[in-house]
Amino acid sequence: MRMKTPTRREPPENTIPLINVVFLMLIFFLFAGSVARDDARQVEPPLNILEDETIRSTGALIVDQDGRLFADDAETTAADWLASRDVSETGENVKVAADGSLKADLLEKVLKDLKDAGGGSIVLITRRGSQ
């Protein structure tokens, strides 16, 4: 009597090793990557800016807590300061140092006035606080 030979079944693919590799990669990236706080939250604006010789020596336009502009111990306007420095002709960056207690809307107004008066690239000078 002839018996029919059973058809040979292929074993299913074993995906366990693939899952293990993916899991190990996930664990590796969780430990290797670091989730840190945003550095912008640690930046503190300068305090007592009119008395800070380091900032005054940069030749920056100083904005006090009331939004008034000072250059070389004299109060000025954005347009007058830009005209005296010929910033538009030389193409140098406009340096601005703001007091630590200056409100953001006043700083925004000063920066807009500088841009409207012909200031090119504006650089806001800050100083690192104590850690």
Order of alpha helices (4+ residues) and beta strands (2+ residues): alpha-alpha-beta-beta-beta-alpha-alpha-beta-alpha-beta
